Amino acid sequence: MKFFSRFNKTFKKIKKGHYSPSPKTRRIIWGILFFVIVTMILTINLIPNRIDLKSGQVSKVDITAPRTVTFIDQKKTEQLKQSAAEAAPKVYEEDSNVNIKIEEEIKSIFNKIKIKQQEYFKTKSGQEEQNINPTTISDNNAKILVRQIDGISAGIEESSLQKLIQTEVSKLNQLESTIQEIMDKQLQKRILPGDIPSVRVGLRQEVMDLDYDRSYRLIAADILLNLIEANMFLNEEATAARREETIAQVEPAKRTVRQGEIIIRKGDVVQPEDIRALEELGLQKPQVNYLNFIGILLIVLIIILLLAIYIYMYRPDIWEDNQRLLLIELLIVVVIALAKIISIFQSPYANYLVPAAVASILITVLLDRNLAVVTTIFLSLLLAPLFNFDLHVVMLSFLGGLVGIYSVSKVTERGDLVRAGFYVSLVHAFIITGLIIVGPIRDWVFLLWAVGSGILNGVLVAILANGLLPYLESLFDLTSSVKLLELSNASQPLLKRLLVEAPGSYHHSVIVGNLAETAADDIGADSLLARVGAYYHDIGKMKRPYFFTDNQFGGENPHDKTSPNLSSLIIKSHVKDGVELARENKLPQIIIDIIKQHHGTNLISYFYQQALQENKHRDVEKSDFRYDGPKPQTREAAIIMLADIVEAAVRSKKFDKHNHNRIEGLVRGLIRDKLIENQLDESDLTLKDLEIIGSSFVKVLTGIYHQRVEYPENLLKEMQRNDKSD
């Protein structure tokens, strides 16, 4: 009843024109329409009646495969998944409480020793604390005192505690400090439960190298070896998730039945795998006499569902974006419709004219390379029914699409799309030649015409890709590499304004762009996006340029006349101003996001410290001096944040900038600070990435501030004379 009630309400809203479907509903509607359109295009050709066999029956005839087909071998796939699950690495997480607990235990041991010493002397002789001389405690009394101490780890030797009881307070403090320092240094590393034995060996060696009496070295070793614990623990849930992820990444094992191969011989007992082969070939007859297009409908349904499942599982960002999903669906429909038009001519060369690579190229440029590869696979399979499941079409579409994807993985100009079409033509020529030579056809005239068709295919791909790209960018509000290249041109209005109104910020942005581009390229991120994002990250400074040190060329600093709170507000506002300016100039959302995120929630420490000094008797809210965020959500935004900080710091620091080590120390220190402040938590950067980024920054900055060669004085005079004579 609830369903009918809900349906009735929805129907009434539709009637009144007040109903607006949710994104999920739109996604379902577009998906159904996509399936229906593709099925309608593909189900024009008739499929012959099929065989009716069941597992366990005896075949009365030989059954031969009418064509080559490849399908998933479920049994072998399950075996591969099981092997992958067993090989999946375990996930460990750091337990920060271990460090705190061990530090407290060390403090507790020494505090209890000191308290027991004080109690002993106070009780025995009434001595004041400054007159205590623990070295006078006898061995017997020391043993008694040790046994009175509660709460010390049972693993620590009684003799060690006895020795500590008989040790002066200054010596105790020194020993405690040394032990804490060694333990802190060790706990900064990742210690797994299985690492404890080797860690103890290392600790023992380090303690034995100390400049202490042997007895105190043994005491330090005793405490350290008994208190050291693993600070990494097995995360069962994450390990299970890693195992599931590993299983999900296992490529299905495929079985190929070739044209002319006998699937079941007369007199053989039909096996389940034989039934599967018959179904894949469209030979197995169902219980009900369905219409002849049901076979293709099922194939289309499976392919579309598999593509949808892949996007849902591995690309949730695409799945939740209806515009991007619609773009993928539209490109598939366009290619299939073109293939259908070509197939109508029933030419022997039509198989080689389908421009499937145009979808692969456009998805790569507009969305993602990996997604383009997967889509190319499914698109190639969808084209097969149009040409009687001809393997040539599948191979040509798939391999040509891959070449197109690889050709535009790094687009630097619009002409790269034309070059990609040329590469597709070239590869088509080789593939078609190979397919025809190994096939039954040996007519060289046919080969020449077929190769010519493949080359024409690449030309069509180049024309369609170039022609459709700007319209698709505008229609679906997407940003391609070509668009980013256009934005990186110094003649762009915003960049020209930035150069004129805030020249210091402009030059700062250029250097940040170089730093970000190099670092992004080194870690495999989008270097073009990093560079363009860096160019525009500080455009908000144009509103009040002289409030930023970039643009204060030795003149008066306006912050000297403003309060720290107001100065902080002005500094923070350049992010909001930049976002507004970017929207006014219709910059892509991806650039706007970088402008928002390039400072994260960092503290404007200079004005915060100034506020603390001016308001010693009042509380200063730290949040008033933080950027509004959000923290960087992508690797590119995080790289720009780090490049921005590093460039400004190196430029402003007064030290020998020709000193490579000083630059490297400063850069790595700044990156470490941002990591500790948790500014990079949401950016997917790994510790290895940060190490590479640091090295990249140092390389670029060292090149910028390298020592110039001084010309010899006589050479300078000679150059001056030449200039005068000219």
N, C-alpha and C positions, 0 to 999 in steps of 0.2 A: 504493500500500500504506500509506503514511503517513497518508493521509486516512482510510482505513477503520480503521486502528489508533487514530487520534485519536477517530473517531466511536464506536468500541467502548468506549474508556475513558470518554468523556462519557456514553454510554448507561448504563454500569455505575454511574456516580456518580448519575445521575438515579434509577436503580432503588433505590439505597441512601439517597436523599434527601440526599446530600452535595454536590450540584452547585448552585452559585450563579452564575448567568450574569453576565458582566461588563457594565458600563454600555453598551459598544458593542453587545453581543449583545442587551441589553434594548431598545436603540434600534431595532435591526433588527426585532426581534419585534413591538414596538409599531407600527412603520411598516408592516409587512406586515398586521397586524390592522386598522390604520386604513384601508389601501387596500382590503382585503377588505370591511370594513363599509360604506364609502362606495359601493363598486361594487355591493354587494348592494342597497343602498337605491335606487340610481339605475337599475339595469338591469332594472326590472320592466316598463317599457314596451317594446314591440317596435319594431325598426327595419326598414324595408322593405329588400328586396334592392337591390343597388347595380349600377352600370354597370361594364363591364369594358373600359377603354380604355387605350391605351399612347401614349406620346409619339411623334409622327411619323405616327400613323394619321389617316385621313380620317374625320370624323364623318359618320354616315349620317342623323343626326337633330339637331334643335335640342335643346340641353340647357339647361334653365332652373333657376335656384336656387329651391328650395322655401321657403327662409327666408333671413334675413340672417345672415351670418357674417363675423367678422373674424379674420384670421390674420396671422402674421408673414411679411413679404416678405423672404426671406433675401438676395436679391441687393442690395436697397436697404440692408438692415441692414449688410451687409458694407462697402458704400460709406461709410456713416456711421461705422463703426468705423475704417476707414482714415483718414478725415478727422480723426476725434478723435485718433487716434494721432499724426498729423502735427502737430496743434495742441497736444499735451500739453507742458507746460513741463518744462524740464530741471531736474535736482536737483543743487544744489551743496552741498558740505560744507566746513566750516572745517578747515584744516590748521594746528594750533597750533604745529607744528614750524617753520613759516615765521617766526613772530615770534621764536622763540628763535634761529634761524639768523641772522636779520638783526641782532639785538642783538649776537650774538657777532662778526659781521663788523665792525660798527662799533667794538666794543671792540678787536678784533684790529688794525684800521687804526691806531688811536691808540697802542696798546701797541707796535706795531712801530716807529712813528715815534719814540716816546720811547726805546725800546731803541737804535735807530740813533743817536739824538743822544748817548746815554751812551757808546756804543762809540766814536763819533767823537772826543769830547773826551778819553776815557780813552786812546785810541790816540795822538792827536796831541799832547796836552799833559799827560796824566796828571792832569787836574783832577778834583776830587771832584764828586759829583753836585750839591751845593749851590752850586758855583761855575760851573755850566754856564750859558752865555749863548748860546742857539741863534741869536740875531739876528746873531751875529758870523760865522756860517757863510756863506761866499761862495756865489754862485749856481752856480758850476762845481762846487764841492764838494757842494752840495745835490743837483745833478743826479746826480752819481756815487753819492751815498748812496741816492737814490731807486731807481736801477737795481739796487742791491744788495738791495733789499727784495723778498722772495718772498711769494707768497700773497695779494697784494692784488688786488681785482677789476680786471680788465683795462680795464673801462669808465671807471674814474676817471682824470681827466686827470693827466699827469705834473706839470704846472704846479701843480695843487692840492696834490699830495704834496710838491713842492719847497717851496711856501709853508709847509706844515705843519712840515717839517724845520727851517725858520728861525723857528719860533714858540716862545715861552716855554711851559714846562710848565703853568703856571697858566692861560695862555690856551688851551692845548690841552684841559685838563680842562674848562674852561668851555664851549668849543666842542663837545666830545664830549657833555657833559651836555645842551646845547641840542639837538643833533642827535638824541640818544636820546629826548628828551622829544617832539620833533616826530614822530619815527618811531613811538613807542609810541602816541601819540594817533591817528595815521593807521591803525595796524594794529588798533586796537580796532574799526574798522569792517569791514564785509564788502567785500572787494575781489575782484571777479571778473576773470578774465584780460582781458576786454574793457574793464574800467574803468581799466587802467593809464595810458593817455594822459591821461585827464581828471584822475586822481589826481596825475600828475606836474605838470600845470598848477597844480593847487591847492597842491602842495608848493612849487613855485617861487614862487608868489605869497606864501605864508606866510613863506618864507625871506627874500624881498626886503623884507619888513616888519620884519625883525629890526634891533635897534639894534647893528649891527656895521659894521666897515668893509666897503666893497663887495667887496674881495678875499676876505674871510672869508665873506661871504654867498654868493659864487660857489662857494667850496669846499664850504660846507654843501649848497648846491643840487646840486653835482656828486655828492657822496656819497649824498645822499638819493635823487636821481633814478636813480642806477645801482643802488642796493641795493633799492629798493622792489620788491616782488613781490606777486602775487596770493596771498591767503591762503584763497581758496575754490577748490576743484577740482571738476570734473565727476565725479559718482558714476554710473558707467555702469550698475551694477546697480540703484540706486535709480531712475535715469531710466527704465530698462526696466520696473521694477515700476510706476512712475507711469504709464507708457504703457499697461501692461496694465490697471491700475486704471481709467484713463480709458476704455479700450475696454470694460471690463466694465460701466461705468456708462451706456453708450450704450443708450438705450431702443430696443427693436426697432421697425423700421418695419412698419407694419401695412397690410394691404390688406383692404378691405371689399367683399364681394359682397352686393348687396342682393336682397331677396326679389323674384322676378319678372325679375331681370336674366338675359339670355341669356349663358351662360358660353361655350358653343361652338355656333356655327351649323352647320347642315347644309352639308357640303362643305368646311368649314374643316379645316386640318391641326392636330391636337392638339399644343399646346405644353406644356413642363414646368410652367409656371405654371398652365395649365388643369387639369392632373392634380392639382396641389396644391389648387386650389379645390374640385375634386370630392371629394378626400379629406377636406377640412375640413367639407364639407357631408354627408359620409357616403354619397356617391353612387358612389364608385369601388369596384367589386367586387374583392375579392382573388382570388388564383389558386385558393385553397381556399375552399369554401363554409363559412365559419365560422358559428357560432351568431349569432343576431341581436343579442346583447348585446355582442359583441366591440367594436363601434364605440364604445359608451359606455365600455367598460372601458379602451380605449386613450386616450380623452380624459381620463378620470379619472387614468390613470397619468401622462400628460404633465403635467397640472395639478399633481398631487401632487409629481412629480419636480421641476418648476420651482420650486415653493414650497420644497421641501427644498434644492435647489441654492442658492436665494437665501439661505436661513438659513445654510447651510454656508459660503457665500462671504462674506456681508456681516454675519452675526451669529453668529460662532463661539461667543460666550458663551452664546447660546440653544441652539446645536447641541450643545454639550457638557453641557447641563443637561437631563437626561431628564424632569424634572418639568415644566419649562416647555414642552418639546416636547409632552408628554402633555396639558398644558392646552390648547394650540392645537388639537391633534387632537380633544380632547373637545368643545370649543366648536363646531368645524366639524361634527362628527357630530351634536351636539344641534340645530343650526340645520337641517341637511339632514333629520334625522328629523322635526322640526316641519314643515318644508316638505312632506315626503312625506305626513304626516298631513293637512295642509291640501289637498294635491292630490287626495286620495282623493275628496273631496266633488265634484270636477269642477264647481265653481261658476265662473262667469265673473269673479267678484271674488276668487277664491282667489289669483290672481297677485299681488294687492296686499296680502296678509295675512302674507307670510313675514317674520318679525322678524329679518332678517339682521343688522341694526345692533346687536343685543345682543352678538354676537361681537366686532364692531368696538370697541364701548365697553369691554367687559371686557378685551380684549387691550390697549387703550390704558391703562386704569387699572392693570392688573396687570403689564404687561410694557413695551411701548414703542409710541409713536405711529407711527413709520415702519413698524414690523413690522405694526401693525394695518392700515395702508393697503394693504400688499402682500397680507396675508391676505384683506382685504376683496375685492380684485380677484379672487383665485383662488376664494374662496367664491362670489362672484357668478357666476363661470363654471360652477362645479359645480352651481349651482341650475338652470341653463338646461335640462338634459335632462328634469327633472321636469315642465316646463311646455312641452314641445314646442319647446324652444329659443326661447322668446318673449323678444324684446328688451326688452319692458317689465319683465320680472322682473330681467334683468341690470342694466338702468339703475337701477331702483328700489332694488335691493339695494346696488349700488355707491355711488350718490349718497347714499342714506339712511345707509349705513355711514360715508361721509366726513363727513357732517354730524354724526353721532354722535361720530366721532373728534375733530373740531374742537371740539365742545361740551364735551368732558371733558379737553381737553389740559391745562387747569389747574384741577383740582378743588379747591375750597376747603371744601366741605361735602357731606354725603351727599345733600342736596337737589339738588345739581348733576346727579345722575343722572336725577332726575325732570325737571329742566329740559331735559336732553339729549333725553329722550323727547318732550317738547313740541316741540323744534326739529325732530326727525325727523318728527313728525306734520305740522308746518307745511310742511316741504320736500316731503314726500310729496304733500301736497295740490296744490302747484304743479306738481310733476313729472307726476303723473297727469293733471291738467288739460291740460298741454301735450301729453302723449303721445296722449291721446284726441282732442284737437282736430285734431292733424295727421294722425291715422289715419283709417281708413275709417268708424269709428263716430261718428255725430253725434247719438246718442240722449242727451238731457240727463238723463233719469232714470237711465240707465246711468252717466253721468258723476257724478251725485250719489252713487250707491251706491259707485262705485269710489273717489271721494274719501273717503267715510266709511270705507271699508276701509283706505285708507292712513292715516287718522288713528288708527283702532283699532290699526293696526300699531305706530305710535309709542307708544301706551299700553302695548301688550304688551312693547315694548322696555324701557320704564321699569320695569315690574313685574318682568320677568325679570332685568334688570341689578341692581336693588336686592336682589332675593331671592337671587340666586346669588352675589353678591360676597362676603359674609362666609364662606360655605361654601367657596368656591374659595380664599380667602385661607388659611383653616385647613387645607384639604386639601392644598394645594400649597406651604404655608409661604412665601407671598409677602407683600410689603408694598406696599399701594396708597397713593395719596395720601390716601384717607380714613383709613387706619390711621395715617399720619403725622400727620394733623390731630388725631386722637384723642390721640396721644402728646404733641403740643405743648400740650395743655391743662394749665394750671398746677395743676389738681386731681389730676394723675397722682401716685400714691404716691411714686415716686422723686423727682419734682420737689419735692413737699411736704417730703420728708425732707431734700433738698439745701438747701432754704430754711431749715429749722430747724437742721440740724446744721452746715452750712457756708454761712452766708448770704452771705459775701463771694464765694465761688465761684459761688453761685447768680446773684448780680447780675452777676458777670463773664460767666457763661454767657449771660445774657440779652443783654448788650451784644454779645458775640461772635456771638450768633444774629442780631442786627440787622445787624451788619457783613457776616456771611456771606450772609445772605438778599439784601441789596441787591447785593452783588458778584456773586453767582450769577445773579441776575436780569439784571444788566447784561451778562454774557457769554453768556447763554443756557443756563446750567446749571440743575440742579434746585434752585430756590431754597427750596422747602419742605423737601426733604431736608437742605439745608445748615442751615436754621434749626433743625430738630428735632435733627440731629446735634450742633449746637453746644450745644443745651440739655443734652444728656446726656454731652458729651465729658469732663467733669471729675467725674462722679459718684463716681469712685474716691477723690476727696479726702475723702469723708465718713468714711473709715476713720480717718484721722489729720488732721483739718481744721486743727489749729493749727500743723502743720508747713509750711503754705503761707501766703505773705504775704497772699493774698486774705482770710484769716480771722484775721490778727493785727492786731487793732484797737488798736495802740499798746501792747500788752502785751509780756511777755517772749518772746523768740524762742528756741524750744527748740533750734534749730540751733547756738546759741552753746555748748551743752554737748555737742555730738556732733562726731565727726570728719567731715571732708569726705567720706570714702568712705561712711560710714553715712548722712550727709545725702543724698548723691547716690542711694543705694539707696532711701531713703524716698521721695524725690521721684519716682524712676522707678517705684516700686511702685504709684503711683496709677493708672497705665495698666492694669496687671494686675488690680488691685482693681476698677477700673471694668468690665473685661471680665467678671470673675466675677459682679459685682453685676448686670450687664446680663443675663447668662445666667440667673441665679437669678430675675430678674423677667421673663424670656421676652421681652426686647426683640428686634426683628428683627435678623437677621444683618447687614444693611446698616448699622445703627446701631452694632453691635458692631465692625464693620470700621473705622468712623470713629474710635471710641474707641481702637482699636489703633494707628491710623495718624496721629493728630492731632499727634504729636510726631516722627514719622518716626524718624530716627537722629540727632537733634540732640544737640549737646554741651551738657551742663549746665555752662556755662562758669564760673559763679561759684564753684562748689565745686571745679572742676578747677583754677582759678587758686589757690584757697586751698590745695589739696593740693600744688601746685607750691611754694608759699611755705613750707609746713610740712615738705616732704620735699626740700630742696634737694640733698641728697647721695644721694638714692635716685630711681630711675626711677618715674615715675607713669604707669600705663597709661591712655591716653586712652579706650580702649574701656570702662573701668569707669565712665566718666562720660558715656556716651552712652545714649540711650534704645534699647530693643531693636528698635524698628521694628515692621513694615516701613514704608518710605516711603509717602506717600500714593499710592494706586492710582487714585483718581478725582479729577475736578476739584473735587467737593464737599469731599472730605477735605483736599485741598490748600488750598482756600479757608479752611476752618476752621483749619488749621495757621497760615496767615498772619494770620487775624483774631485768633486766640488770642495770637500773639506781639505783634501791633501794639497790641491793647487793653492788654495788660499793660505794654508799654513806655511807651505814652503816659501811662497812669495813674501809673506809678512815676517817670517822669522829672520832675525839678524844673526846669521852665522855664515860660515864659508860655504856657499852653495856649490862650490866646485868639489867639495868633499863628498864623495859617493857614500861613505859610511854614515855621515851625518844625515844625509837625505834618506837613506834606507832606514835608519833608526827612527826618524820622525814619521815616515810613511807607515811602517809596521806598527808603531805605537798608536797612531791614529786609528788604523784599522782594528787593532785589538781593543781600543776603547769603545768603538761602535759595537763590536761583538759583545763585549761585557755589558754594555748598556741595553742589549737586546733589541737594537735598532734593525738588525738584519734577520730577525727570527722568521719573518713572513715572506722572505724573498727567495727561498729555495737555494741560496748559496751554501756550498759546503765549505768545510775548513780547507780542503784542497783548493777549491776555487779562490778562497781568500789569499792563500799562499801565492797562487799564480797571479792574482790581481796585484798584490803587493810588489812582486817582481816586475810586472809590466809597468806599474806606475814609476818605480825607481828607474827603469830603463829609459822611459820617456823623459822624466824630469832631469836625469843626468845628461841626456842629450840636449835639453834646453839650456841648462846652466853649465855646460862643459867649459873648460878653460880655453879661452881663445889664444891662438898663437900670436905672440908678439913679433912683429917684423924687426929685423936688425935696423939699427939707425941709419946705416949707409944705404940700405935698400929703400927706406922711407924717403931719404933725400933724393935718391935717383928717381923715385916715382913722382915726387913733387916737381923736379926739373922737367920730367916728361910731360906732366900736366901743363906746366907753364908754356912749354914749347908748342904744345897742341893748341 
